[in-house]
Amino acid sequence: MRLVHRRNGDHTTLAKTVETADSLISKARGLMFRRRVPDDYALVFRFNDADRHSLHMLFVPFDIDALWLIGGEVKKKKRLSAWTGIGFGMADTIIELPAGAAEDIEPGDLVELDE
C-alpha cells in the first residue's frame, strides 16, 4: 500500500510505508512516544463521516505535516510543531506525514491510498 498525491493528471508517491490507525487506542495514541518516523511514512486516520477532528502533538518530539481530507480531497494542510502543535478541521480522513512531505500539496488536491 502507498499514499499517492494527484493533481492535474500527475501523481507522486508521498509514502510507501503506510500505517492505519483503525482502533480507538491507535487513534488516541497516533505518533505519541515515537522518536521518529521514516521519510516515506504516513499514518492514516479514517473516520465514518466527515466531522470536525483534531490532532495534538503531546509526546511527539518531531514536527509533522498534517492533511485533513474529505473524499480524498485535501481540505486543510498544516505543519504541527513538536510537543506543542495542535490542529483541527473537517475531515473523514486525516494523514500525518514527516515534516516537509506535504510541501507541494494544496487544498483541492487529491491524496489517496493506492492498494
All heavy atoms as an XYZ file, in Angstrom:
911
protein
N       0.846     -1.172      0.000
C       0.000      0.000      0.000
C       0.898      1.243      0.000
O       1.918      1.270      0.673
C      -0.899     -0.026      1.246
C      -1.779      1.150      1.350
S      -2.976      1.196      2.735
C      -2.780     -0.260      3.648
N       0.487      2.244     -0.766
C       1.227      3.501     -0.781
C       0.249      4.663     -0.803
O      -0.918      4.508     -1.156
C       2.195      3.565     -1.967
C       1.521      3.591     -3.305
C       2.529      3.451     -4.448
N       1.782      3.482     -5.695
C       1.991      4.351     -6.668
N       2.949      5.243     -6.567
N       1.255      4.332     -7.750
N       0.739      5.828     -0.444
C      -0.069      7.035     -0.416
C       0.343      7.897     -1.599
O       1.529      8.169     -1.788
C       0.165      7.776      0.899
C      -0.765      8.926      1.207
C      -2.190      8.418      1.434
C      -0.282      9.672      2.439
N      -0.655      8.295     -2.417
C      -0.384      8.996     -3.672
C      -1.034     10.380     -3.667
O      -2.183     10.534     -3.257
C      -0.918      8.169     -4.868
C      -0.684      8.890     -6.182
C      -0.264      6.800     -4.893
N      -0.290     11.364     -4.156
C      -0.776     12.738     -4.333
C      -1.086     12.934     -5.811
O      -0.250     12.679     -6.665
C       0.317     13.717     -3.882
C       0.044     15.141     -4.205
N       1.034     15.999     -4.626
C      -1.096     15.873     -4.179
C       0.519     17.196     -4.836
N      -0.775     17.138     -4.572
N      -2.315     13.381     -6.117
C      -2.733     13.593     -7.505
C      -3.151     15.037     -7.718
O      -3.906     15.591     -6.924
C      -3.900     12.674     -7.852
C      -3.585     11.194     -7.713
C      -4.758     10.302     -8.121
N      -4.610      8.940     -7.686
C      -3.843      8.027     -8.272
N      -3.151      8.341     -9.338
N      -3.775      6.798     -7.799
N      -2.641     15.620     -8.828
C      -3.033     16.977     -9.211
C      -2.863     17.118    -10.718
O      -1.814     16.794    -11.261
C      -2.174     18.021     -8.518
C      -2.580     19.439     -8.908
C      -1.638     20.532     -8.499
N      -1.275     20.498     -7.104
C      -0.133     20.977     -6.636
N       0.758     21.509     -7.445
N       0.139     20.923     -5.368
N      -3.905     17.596    -11.378
C      -3.854     17.869    -12.823
C      -3.356     16.691    -13.645
O      -2.560     16.853    -14.573
C      -2.981     19.106    -13.098
C      -3.497     20.347    -12.424
O      -4.702     20.518    -12.253
N      -2.604     21.222    -12.012
N      -3.786     15.491    -13.301
C      -3.399     14.309    -14.062
C      -2.050     13.726    -13.679
O      -1.708     12.638    -14.124
N      -1.262     14.445    -12.896
C       0.027     13.934    -12.436
C      -0.148     13.276    -11.081
O      -1.076     13.586    -10.342
C       1.040     15.076    -12.301
C       1.393     15.708    -13.640
O       1.341     14.995    -14.663
O       1.707     16.908    -13.657
N       0.767     12.362    -10.751
C       0.740     11.773     -9.423
C       2.154     11.526     -8.928
O       3.058     11.274     -9.723
C      -0.082     10.479     -9.393
C       0.551      9.340    -10.113
N       0.474      9.174    -11.465
C       1.290      8.308     -9.631
C       1.134      8.077    -11.807
N       1.640      7.539    -10.724
N       2.316     11.644     -7.629
C       3.581     11.355     -6.973
C       3.301     10.518     -5.732
O       2.249     10.650     -5.110
C       4.334     12.640     -6.555
O       3.473     13.425     -5.723
C       4.751     13.464     -7.754
N       4.250      9.675     -5.379
C       4.120      8.862     -4.177
C       4.572      9.681     -2.982
O       5.693     10.182     -2.959
C       4.961      7.578     -4.297
O       4.473      6.823     -5.408
C       4.866      6.744     -3.035
N       3.690      9.829     -2.003
C       4.026     10.536     -0.763
C       4.656      9.604      0.251
O       5.528     10.005      1.013
C       2.771     11.144     -0.131
C       2.146     12.326     -0.827
C       0.836     12.703     -0.149
C       3.092     13.501     -0.836
N       4.164      8.359      0.305
C       4.655      7.414      1.309
C       4.487      5.988      0.810
O       3.475      5.651      0.213
C       3.892      7.600      2.615
N       5.509      5.177      1.068
C       5.451      3.751      0.753
C       5.204      2.920      2.003
O       4.815      1.768      1.914
C       6.754      3.311      0.091
C       6.958      3.916     -1.273
C       8.265      3.455     -1.870
C       8.494      4.122     -3.212
N       9.812      3.828     -3.755
N       5.464      3.514      3.163
C       5.206      2.865      4.437
C       3.979      3.537      5.039
O       4.059      4.655      5.539
C       6.414      3.012      5.385
O       7.576      2.493      4.730
C       6.176      2.280      6.696
N       2.833      2.869      4.953
C       1.565      3.455      5.396
C       0.987      2.609      6.517
O       0.806      1.404      6.375
C       0.562      3.549      4.222
C      -0.761      4.131      4.700
C       1.139      4.365      3.076
N       0.724      3.263      7.627
C       0.104      2.612      8.786
C      -1.278      3.231      8.962
O      -1.457      4.433      8.790
C       0.965      2.868     10.018
C       0.500      2.179     11.259
C       1.422      2.447     12.446
O       2.541      2.950     12.261
O       0.989      2.160     13.575
N      -2.256      2.399      9.316
C      -3.614      2.892      9.539
C      -3.948      2.798     11.021
O      -3.790      1.745     11.630
C      -4.630      2.053      8.737
O      -4.280      2.108      7.353
C      -6.031      2.606      8.894
N      -4.384      3.924     11.589
C      -4.871      3.948     12.968
C      -6.355      3.628     12.891
O      -7.165      4.489     12.572
C      -4.621      5.314     13.590
N      -6.700      2.366     13.146
C      -8.079      1.944     12.933
C      -8.826      1.559     14.202
O     -10.012      1.276     14.154
C      -8.136      0.794     11.923
C      -7.194     -0.332     12.266
O      -6.605     -0.318     13.361
O      -7.046     -1.236     11.440
N      -8.148      1.580     15.328
C      -8.842      1.304     16.589
C      -8.873      2.581     17.424
O      -8.121      3.525     17.169
C      -8.121      0.202     17.373
O      -6.888      0.684     17.871
N      -9.717      2.599     18.414
C      -9.815      3.753     19.298
C      -8.469      4.045     19.957
O      -8.029      5.191     20.032
C     -10.902      3.536     20.355
C     -11.171      4.694     21.296
C     -11.624      5.922     20.533
C     -12.206      4.304     22.321
N      -7.790      2.997     20.386
C      -6.489      3.166     21.043
C      -5.437      3.675     20.074
O      -4.689      4.595     20.400
C      -6.046      1.845     21.718
C      -6.975      1.545     22.891
C      -4.598      1.918     22.180
C      -6.778      0.190     23.510
N      -5.361      3.100     18.873
C      -4.347      3.553     17.913
C      -4.631      4.983     17.448
O      -3.703      5.753     17.191
C      -4.239      2.605     16.724
O      -5.435      2.564     15.978
N      -5.897      5.370     17.360
C      -6.237      6.760     17.009
C      -5.846      7.707     18.133
O      -5.329      8.793     17.887
C      -7.726      6.892     16.704
C      -8.105      6.318     15.361
C      -9.588      6.446     15.112
C      -9.952      5.850     13.763
N     -11.382      5.859     13.515
N      -6.071      7.303     19.380
C      -5.715      8.156     20.518
C      -4.196      8.287     20.657
O      -3.691      9.359     20.981
C      -6.311      7.595     21.802
N      -3.475      7.213     20.362
C      -2.018      7.219     20.515
C      -1.329      7.948     19.367
O      -0.379      8.683     19.579
C      -1.493      5.796     20.606
C      -0.021      5.759     20.840
C       0.458      4.363     21.153
N       1.869      4.399     21.456
C       2.770      3.646     20.866
N       2.404      2.778     19.956
N       4.030      3.737     21.193
N      -1.780      7.735     18.142
C      -1.156      8.390     16.992
C       0.339      8.158     16.954
O       0.803      7.024     16.992
N       1.102      9.241     16.927
C       2.562      9.151     16.876
C       3.217      9.389     18.238
O       4.435      9.499     18.325
C       3.117     10.173     15.867
C       2.740      9.934     14.414
C       3.217     11.081     13.527
C       3.285      8.608     13.914
N       2.418      9.440     19.292
C       2.981      9.682     20.625
C       4.011      8.619     20.981
O       3.862      7.451     20.626
C       1.871      9.688     21.686
C       0.972     10.889     21.599
S      -0.154     11.146     22.995
C      -0.797      9.549     23.358
N       5.052      9.056     21.649
C       6.118      8.221     22.206
C       7.062      7.637     21.157
O       7.953      6.870     21.491
C       5.549      7.093     23.086
C       4.572      7.597     24.115
C       3.233      7.254     24.033
C       4.994      8.424     25.135
C       2.332      7.722     24.971
C       4.088      8.911     26.072
C       2.761      8.555     25.990
N       6.894      7.998     19.904
C       7.869      7.562     18.883
C       8.978      8.597     18.811
O       8.751      9.789     18.950
C       7.201      7.429     17.517
C       6.094      6.400     17.523
C       5.564      6.182     16.139
N       4.285      5.497     16.182
C       3.730      4.935     15.135
N       4.322      4.970     13.961
N       2.551      4.336     15.254
N      10.173      8.140     18.552
C      11.311      9.063     18.457
C      11.405      9.712     17.082
O      11.883     10.828     16.945
C      12.610      8.344     18.775
C      12.682      7.880     20.203
C      14.000      7.194     20.474
N      13.997      6.584     21.785
C      14.561      7.131     22.836
N      15.157      8.291     22.735
N      14.534      6.519     23.994
N      10.945      8.981     16.067
C      10.972      9.497     14.689
C      10.148      8.562     13.821
O       9.737      7.489     14.258
C      12.391      9.596     14.151
C      13.109      8.282     14.049
C      14.508      8.437     13.459
N      15.049      7.141     13.105
C      14.780      6.483     11.987
N      13.991      7.003     11.088
N      15.316      5.309     11.739
N       9.931      8.974     12.570
C       9.289      8.108     11.570
C      10.137      8.172     10.302
O      10.840      9.158     10.064
C       7.824      8.533     11.271
C       6.942      8.298     12.481
C       7.740      9.952     10.795
N      10.089      7.140      9.470
C      10.854      7.158      8.215
C      10.369      8.274      7.279
O       9.232      8.731      7.361
C      10.568      5.787      7.593
C      10.020      4.945      8.689
C       9.377      5.878      9.668
N      11.226      8.691      6.366
C      10.886      9.753      5.409
C       9.713      9.385      4.510
O       8.996     10.259      4.044
C      12.094     10.106      4.534
C      13.184     10.806      5.324
O      12.881     11.367      6.404
O      14.332     10.805      4.853
N       9.514      8.107      4.243
C       8.441      7.675      3.332
C       7.238      7.126      4.095
O       6.519      6.267      3.618
C       8.959      6.644      2.339
C       9.267      5.298      2.989
O       9.446      5.260      4.232
O       9.316      4.295      2.281
N       6.980      7.652      5.297
C       5.966      7.134      6.205
C       4.704      8.009      6.206
O       4.780      9.239      6.068
C       6.536      7.100      7.621
C       5.554      6.650      8.671
C       5.353      5.304      8.934
C       4.829      7.572      9.399
C       4.451      4.881      9.897
C       3.926      7.166     10.372
C       3.743      5.823     10.611
O       2.850      5.421     11.564
N       3.550      7.367      6.407
C       2.288      8.084      6.633
C       1.461      7.309      7.648
O       1.424      6.084      7.620
C       1.507      8.230      5.341
N       0.803      8.053      8.536
C      -0.164      7.467      9.459
C      -1.526      8.005      9.046
O      -1.727      9.223      8.973
C       0.145      7.846     10.905
C      -0.820      7.294     11.968
C      -0.892      5.764     11.924
C      -0.412      7.770     13.352
N      -2.451      7.085      8.744
C      -3.769      7.447      8.222
C      -4.840      7.148      9.269
O      -4.908      6.044      9.799
C      -4.074      6.661      6.924
C      -5.463      6.990      6.403
C      -3.010      6.943      5.868
N      -5.667      8.154      9.547
C      -6.807      8.037     10.452
C      -8.063      8.123      9.600
O      -8.293      9.145      8.944
C      -6.847      9.194     11.453
C      -5.653      9.289     12.356
C      -4.475      9.877     11.916
C      -5.718      8.827     13.657
C      -3.387      9.995     12.753
C      -4.635      8.937     14.506
C      -3.457      9.521     14.049
N      -8.893      7.079      9.605
C     -10.159      7.085      8.864
C     -11.320      7.184      9.851
O     -11.305      6.529     10.894
C     -10.297      5.819      8.037
C      -9.312      5.726      6.908
C      -9.554      4.468      6.127
N      -8.555      4.299      5.098
C      -8.323      3.168      4.493
N      -9.022      2.096      4.781
N      -7.404      3.087      3.565
N     -12.311      7.972      9.475
C     -13.491      8.153     10.309
C     -14.729      7.815      9.483
O     -14.695      7.878      8.255
C     -13.561      9.592     10.825
C     -12.328     10.001     11.598
C     -11.305     10.695     10.966
C     -12.187      9.661     12.932
C     -10.159     11.056     11.660
C     -11.048     10.019     13.637
C     -10.028     10.727     13.009
N     -15.829      7.484     10.148
C     -17.053      7.087      9.461
C     -17.664      8.212      8.641
O     -18.192      7.977      7.560
C     -18.083      6.556     10.462
C     -17.647      5.246     11.082
O     -16.919      4.479     10.469
N     -18.076      5.010     12.304
N     -17.632      9.424      9.169
C     -18.243     10.568      8.498
C     -17.315     11.764      8.573
O     -16.457     11.846      9.452
C     -19.567     10.949      9.186
C     -20.607      9.849      9.097
O     -20.832      9.359      7.976
O     -21.173      9.478     10.138
N     -17.529     12.709      7.667
C     -16.810     13.973      7.747
C     -17.336     14.734      8.956
O     -18.538     14.910      9.128
C     -17.011     14.785      6.475
N     -16.421     15.128      9.819
C     -16.763     15.871     11.028
C     -15.523     16.662     11.425
O     -14.462     16.513     10.814
C     -17.170     14.887     12.144
C     -18.036     15.522     13.215
O     -18.164     16.768     13.240
O     -18.589     14.768     14.033
N     -15.643     17.457     12.455
C     -14.501     18.217     12.945
C     -13.620     17.277     13.773
O     -14.093     16.663     14.740
C     -14.998     19.375     13.795
C     -13.893     20.260     14.276
C     -14.483     21.386     15.091
N     -13.443     22.003     15.867
C     -13.265     23.296     15.950
N     -14.093     24.114     15.339
N     -12.287     23.790     16.661
N     -12.359     17.138     13.361
C     -11.400     16.278     14.051
C     -10.146     17.072     14.366
O      -9.741     17.939     13.591
C     -11.038     15.065     13.185
C     -12.192     14.163     12.930
N     -12.674     13.281     13.875
C     -12.967     14.002     11.840
C     -13.686     12.617     13.379
N     -13.898     13.036     12.136
N      -9.519     16.739     15.498
C      -8.335     17.475     15.925
C      -7.134     16.544     16.090
O      -7.277     15.335     16.225
C      -8.607     18.197     17.243
O      -8.886     17.265     18.270
N      -5.962     17.163     16.067
C      -4.696     16.480     16.326
C      -3.931     17.282     17.368
O      -4.034     18.512     17.397
C      -3.833     16.418     15.062
C      -4.332     15.615     13.884
C      -3.371     15.784     12.709
C      -4.448     14.157     14.247
N      -3.159     16.596     18.186
C      -2.265     17.274     19.126
C      -0.897     16.619     19.040
O      -0.758     15.494     18.577
C      -2.805     17.208     20.560
C      -2.813     15.818     21.106
N      -1.686     15.221     21.627
C      -3.800     14.896     21.190
C      -1.980     13.999     22.026
N      -3.263     13.766     21.756
N       0.103     17.334     19.490
C       1.481     16.852     19.396
C       2.086     16.527     20.763
O       3.301     16.425     20.897
C       2.327     17.900     18.670
C       1.908     18.102     17.227
S       2.164     16.640     16.227
C       3.940     16.659     16.102
N       1.249     16.360     21.768
C       1.720     15.994     23.083
C       2.483     14.675     23.001
O       1.981     13.701     22.430
C       0.534     15.866     24.039
C       0.852     15.703     25.518
C       1.595     16.931     26.033
C      -0.433     15.504     26.297
N       3.696     14.651     23.498
C       4.576     13.474     23.492
C       5.021     13.050     22.089
O       5.397     11.905     21.873
C       3.939     12.283     24.229
C       3.658     12.573     25.673
C       2.353     12.679     26.125
C       4.695     12.755     26.572
C       2.084     12.957     27.453
C       4.429     13.034     27.905
C       3.126     13.135     28.343
N       4.977     13.965     21.127
C       5.536     13.729     19.786
C       6.722     14.691     19.647
O       6.527     15.897     19.525
C       4.494     13.966     18.671
C       5.111     13.687     17.305
C       3.261     13.099     18.890
N       7.968     14.174     19.651
C       9.157     15.035     19.712
C       9.698     15.501     18.346
O      10.859     15.882     18.252
C      10.176     14.140     20.421
C       9.814     12.764     19.971
C       8.308     12.764     19.864
N       8.867     15.489     17.317
C       9.306     15.940     15.994
C       8.128     16.593     15.287
O       6.969     16.281     15.553
C       9.866     14.771     15.160
C       8.963     13.570     15.131
C       7.972     13.441     14.175
C       9.108     12.553     16.062
C       7.133     12.335     14.148
C       8.282     11.439     16.049
C       7.290     11.334     15.090
N       8.415     17.538     14.390
C       7.368     18.216     13.616
C       6.769     17.254     12.594
O       7.450     16.333     12.123
C       7.939     19.413     12.856
C       8.442     20.525     13.760
O       8.269     20.436     14.988
O       9.015     21.486     13.217
N       5.504     17.496     12.233
C       4.856     16.718     11.174
C       4.045     17.642     10.281
O       3.744     18.783     10.641
C       3.911     15.614     11.732
C       2.717     16.225     12.471
C       4.671     14.623     12.593
C       1.594     15.237     12.759
N       3.690     17.138      9.108
C       2.704     17.766      8.241
C       1.418     16.966      8.396
O       1.442     15.735      8.403
C       3.135     17.735      6.770
C       4.261     18.705      6.460
O       4.550     19.566      7.306
O       4.840     18.599      5.368
N       0.294     17.664      8.527
C      -0.998     17.004      8.670
C      -1.928     17.452      7.554
O      -1.928     18.630      7.172
C      -1.616     17.330     10.029
N      -2.706     16.506      7.038
C      -3.690     16.777      5.989
C      -5.063     16.342      6.471
O      -5.209     15.244      7.001
C      -3.349     16.001      4.715
C      -1.984     16.215      4.098
C      -1.775     15.237      2.945
C      -1.837     17.654      3.623
N      -6.053     17.194      6.280
C      -7.443     16.861      6.559
C      -8.135     16.680      5.214
O      -8.108     17.588      4.371
C      -8.127     17.985      7.346
C      -7.738     18.041      8.789
C      -8.462     17.562      9.832
C      -6.562     18.625      9.368
N      -7.803     17.803     11.020
C      -6.643     18.448     10.768
C      -5.432     19.264      8.844
C      -5.658     18.901     11.635
C      -4.457     19.711      9.701
C      -4.573     19.526     11.083
N      -8.736     15.495      4.980
C      -9.348     15.154      3.687
C     -10.826     14.843      3.847
O     -11.247     14.302      4.870
C      -8.693     13.901      3.099
C      -7.178     13.779      3.066
C      -6.795     12.405      2.544
C      -6.574     14.849      2.207
N     -11.575     15.142      2.802
C     -12.952     14.659      2.682
C     -13.065     14.048      1.297
O     -12.816     14.723      0.288
C     -13.996     15.785      2.867
C     -13.918     16.360      4.285
C     -15.408     15.242      2.590
C     -14.863     17.522      4.556
N     -13.386     12.743      1.253
C     -13.492     12.038     -0.017
C     -12.207     12.063     -0.822
O     -12.237     12.065     -2.047
N     -11.066     12.090     -0.150
C      -9.767     12.110     -0.821
C      -9.279     13.503     -1.197
O      -8.126     13.671     -1.570
N     -10.122     14.511     -1.083
C      -9.733     15.884     -1.424
C      -9.161     16.587     -0.196
O      -9.752     16.567      0.885
C     -10.930     16.667     -1.942
C     -10.572     18.091     -2.338
C     -11.756     18.886     -2.839
O     -12.769     18.282     -3.241
O     -11.673     20.118     -2.833
N      -8.018     17.218     -0.376
C      -7.378     17.954      0.717
C      -8.192     19.204      1.029
O      -8.430     20.033      0.156
C      -5.926     18.344      0.351
C      -5.296     19.176      1.461
C      -5.093     17.101      0.057
N      -8.631     19.299      2.270
C      -9.383     20.471      2.731
C      -8.502     21.420      3.526
O      -8.717     22.624      3.537
C     -10.578     20.047      3.598
C     -11.596     19.218      2.842
C     -12.178     20.014      1.687
C     -13.263     19.248      0.964
N     -13.846     20.028     -0.125
N      -7.474     20.861      4.207
C      -6.586     21.677      5.038
C      -5.234     20.998      5.148
O      -5.149     19.768      5.186
C      -7.199     21.857      6.431
C      -6.382     22.708      7.362
C      -7.093     22.887      8.689
C      -6.253     23.745      9.620
N      -6.943     24.002     10.876
N      -4.201     21.809      5.221
C      -2.839     21.320      5.441
C      -2.214     22.196      6.514
O      -2.392     23.414      6.511
C      -2.037     21.430      4.145
C      -0.553     21.160      4.306
C       0.178     21.271      2.989
C       0.650     22.677      2.750
N       1.590     22.776      1.610
N      -1.493     21.573      7.440
C      -0.856     22.348      8.499
C       0.402     21.652      8.992
O       0.415     20.430      9.140
C      -1.820     22.555      9.670
C      -1.274     23.458     10.756
C      -2.308     23.760     11.815
C      -1.695     24.708     12.852
N      -2.628     25.012     13.922
N       1.444     22.416      9.240
C       2.653     21.909      9.904
C       2.407     22.014     11.408
O       2.072     23.078     11.912
C       3.856     22.751      9.497
C       5.151     22.507     10.243
C       5.976     21.340      9.766
N       6.078     21.151      8.351
C       7.040     21.647      7.550
N       7.977     22.412      8.029
N       7.037     21.374      6.264
N       2.571     20.903     12.107
C       2.387     20.879     13.552
C       3.750     20.760     14.229
O       4.547     19.880     13.891
C       1.487     19.717     13.969
C       0.065     19.731     13.399
C      -0.697     18.495     13.859
C      -0.673     20.984     13.793
N       4.010     21.627     15.182
C       5.282     21.667     15.894
C       5.362     20.580     16.947
O       4.365     20.251     17.598
C       5.456     23.024     16.582
O       5.423     24.058     15.642
N       6.566     20.063     17.127
C       6.814     19.045     18.154
C       6.312     19.524     19.509
O       6.436     20.704     19.839
C       8.306     18.749     18.236
N       5.722     18.626     20.264
C       5.264     18.811     21.638
C       4.078     19.759     21.801
O       3.217     19.513     22.617
C       6.398     19.276     22.555
C       7.507     18.283     22.649
C       8.701     18.324     21.972
C       7.554     17.100     23.428
N       9.473     17.242     22.292
C       8.787     16.470     23.193
C       6.647     16.504     24.312
C       9.148     15.292     23.801
C       7.017     15.322     24.923
C       8.253     14.729     24.671
N       4.020     20.863     21.048
C       3.025     21.902     21.330
C       2.007     22.132     20.221
O       1.047     22.869     20.419
C       3.718     23.251     21.609
O       4.484     23.624     20.461
C       4.612     23.151     22.836
N       2.191     21.517     19.067
C       1.304     21.769     17.938
C      -0.103     21.234     18.169
O      -0.303     20.247     18.871
N      -1.064     21.920     17.572
C      -2.455     21.482     17.615
C      -3.115     21.938     16.320
O      -2.780     22.992     15.780
C      -3.201     22.011     18.857
C      -4.554     21.319     18.984
C      -3.322     23.508     18.840
C      -5.193     21.482     20.339
N      -3.999     21.119     15.806
C      -4.711     21.474     14.584
C      -6.063     20.797     14.553
O      -6.268     19.774     15.198
N      -6.992     21.395     13.822
C      -8.319     20.806     13.686
C      -8.919     21.218     12.360
O      -8.518     22.213     11.752
C      -9.235     21.220     14.848
C      -9.358     22.704     15.006
C     -10.318     23.419     14.304
C      -8.493     23.394     15.826
C     -10.415     24.792     14.430
C      -8.583     24.773     15.959
C      -9.550     25.469     15.260
N      -9.851     20.414     11.885
C     -10.535     20.712     10.640
C     -11.576     19.655     10.325
O     -11.643     18.621     10.988
N     -12.384     19.927      9.326
C     -13.391     18.979      8.867
C     -12.692     17.904      8.042
O     -11.895     18.217      7.160
C     -14.443     19.679      8.024
C     -15.326     20.633      8.807
S     -16.342     19.803     10.041
C     -17.463     18.890      8.985
N     -13.016     16.646      8.333
C     -12.363     15.550      7.613
C     -13.082     14.233      7.843
O     -13.708     14.032      8.877
C     -10.913     15.409      8.074
N     -12.955     13.339      6.834
C     -13.300     11.939      7.055
C     -12.023     11.105      7.117
O     -12.046      9.944      7.478
C     -14.277     11.409      6.005
C     -13.762     11.458      4.590
O     -12.543     11.623      4.365
O     -14.589     11.342      3.663
N     -10.888     11.742      6.776
C      -9.567     11.107      6.846
C      -8.542     12.170      7.228
O      -8.580     13.286      6.705
C      -9.162     10.504      5.490
O     -10.171      9.578      5.073
C      -7.820      9.801      5.555
N      -7.647     11.815      8.126
C      -6.511     12.684      8.465
C      -5.246     11.884      8.192
O      -5.175     10.695      8.489
C      -6.535     13.127      9.937
C      -7.779     13.961     10.216
C      -5.274     13.921     10.280
C      -7.935     14.351     11.677
N      -4.256     12.559      7.630
C      -2.983     11.910      7.330
C      -1.864     12.691      8.007
O      -1.787     13.914      7.883
C      -2.742     11.833      5.816
C      -3.866     11.015      5.172
C      -1.365     11.232      5.521
C      -3.834     10.993      3.682
N      -1.002     11.961      8.721
C       0.184     12.550      9.333
C       1.406     12.082      8.550
O       1.567     10.888      8.296
C       0.299     12.119     10.794
C      -0.833     12.634     11.654
C      -0.729     12.228     13.112
O       0.050     11.313     13.450
O      -1.452     12.830     13.916
N       2.243     13.042      8.173
C       3.444     12.797      7.370
C       4.648     13.466      8.023
O       4.484     14.427      8.786
C       3.274     13.402      5.968
C       2.136     12.864      5.109
C       1.766     13.865      4.027
C       2.554     11.539      4.503
N       5.862     13.019      7.698
C       7.039     13.729      8.202
C       7.012     15.182      7.730
O       6.514     15.488      6.641
C       8.211     12.974      7.560
C       7.668     11.637      7.201
C       6.222     11.860      6.873
N       7.535     16.077      8.537
C       7.588     17.492      8.177
C       8.267     17.666      6.822
O       9.316     17.089      6.565
C       8.328     18.282      9.246
N       7.636     18.438      5.946
C       8.160     18.699      4.609
C       7.578     17.808      3.535
O       7.634     18.143      2.355
N       7.001     16.677      3.908
C       6.472     15.729      2.921
C       5.273     16.287      2.163
O       5.011     15.898      1.028
C       6.100     14.409      3.581
N       4.537     17.214      2.773
C       3.340     17.782      2.140
C       3.610     19.158      1.539
O       2.676     19.893      1.223
C       2.211     17.868      3.154
N       4.859     19.489      1.349
C       5.256     20.816      0.852
C       4.512     21.222     -0.418
O       4.068     22.349     -0.554
C       6.770     20.827      0.600
C       7.340     22.189      0.363
C       7.404     23.030      1.627
O       7.576     22.468      2.712
O       7.275     24.261      1.510
N       4.355     20.308     -1.361
C       3.743     20.629     -2.656
C       2.236     20.395     -2.701
O       1.630     20.541     -3.757
C       4.408     19.808     -3.767
C       5.872     20.172     -3.949
O       6.233     21.327     -3.670
O       6.647     19.294     -4.353
N       1.638     20.030     -1.595
C       0.206     19.736     -1.567
C      -0.579     20.998     -1.225
O      -0.190     21.764     -0.340
C      -0.099     18.620     -0.553
C       0.599     17.333     -0.998
C      -1.603     18.418     -0.412
C       0.487     16.212     -0.010
N      -1.688     21.192     -1.947
C      -2.546     22.353     -1.731
C      -3.988     21.892     -1.536
O      -4.371     20.829     -2.039
C      -2.481     23.281     -2.951
C      -1.115     23.850     -3.245
C      -0.583     24.751     -2.142
O      -1.420     25.385     -1.445
O       0.644     24.823     -1.978
N      -4.801     22.683     -0.834
C      -6.224     22.356     -0.754
C      -6.805     22.187     -2.149
O      -6.465     22.922     -3.078
C      -6.827     23.569     -0.033
C      -5.690     24.063      0.824
C      -4.455     23.863     -0.030
N      -7.651     21.165     -2.312
C      -8.219     20.826     -3.605
C      -7.516     19.676     -4.301
O      -8.090     19.019     -5.169
N      -6.253     19.406     -3.924
C      -5.527     18.253     -4.462
C      -6.164     16.969     -3.933
O      -6.844     16.978     -2.904
C      -4.069     18.286     -4.063
C      -3.271     19.387     -4.733
O      -3.828     20.107     -5.592
O      -2.081     19.539     -4.380
N      -5.882     15.856     -4.593
C      -6.328     14.547     -4.119
C      -5.165     13.781     -3.505
O      -4.064     13.798     -4.042
C      -6.914     13.731     -5.273
C      -8.185     14.265     -5.919
C      -8.588     13.383     -7.091
C      -9.304     14.357     -4.901
N      -5.431     13.117     -2.396
C      -4.460     12.234     -1.757
C      -5.208     10.939     -1.470
O      -6.232     10.940     -0.796
C      -3.889     12.850     -0.470
C      -2.994     11.852      0.258
C      -3.125     14.130     -0.796
N      -4.677      9.832     -2.006
C      -5.388      8.563     -1.943
C      -4.447      7.415     -1.594
O      -3.272      7.442     -1.941
C      -6.040      8.270     -3.282
C      -6.992      9.342     -3.741
C      -7.430      9.207     -5.188
O      -6.606      8.762     -6.031
O      -8.583      9.525     -5.466
N      -5.015      6.397     -0.967
C      -4.287      5.148     -0.746
C      -4.395      4.328     -2.021
O      -5.488      4.116     -2.546
C      -4.887      4.373      0.422
C      -4.560      4.901      1.796
C      -5.378      4.172      2.841
C      -3.089      4.768      2.085
N      -3.259      3.897     -2.525
C      -3.202      3.063     -3.726
C      -2.841      1.662     -3.251
O      -1.696      1.385     -2.926
C      -2.162      3.632     -4.675
C      -2.169      2.964     -6.025
O      -3.127      2.235     -6.318
O      -1.213      3.192     -6.795
N      -3.837      0.794     -3.169
C      -3.627     -0.528     -2.587
C      -3.342     -1.580     -3.626
O      -3.715     -1.559     -4.708
C      -4.848     -0.907     -1.751
C      -5.094      0.141     -0.681
C      -6.242     -0.180      0.241
O      -6.212     -1.267      0.839
O      -7.150      0.643      0.364
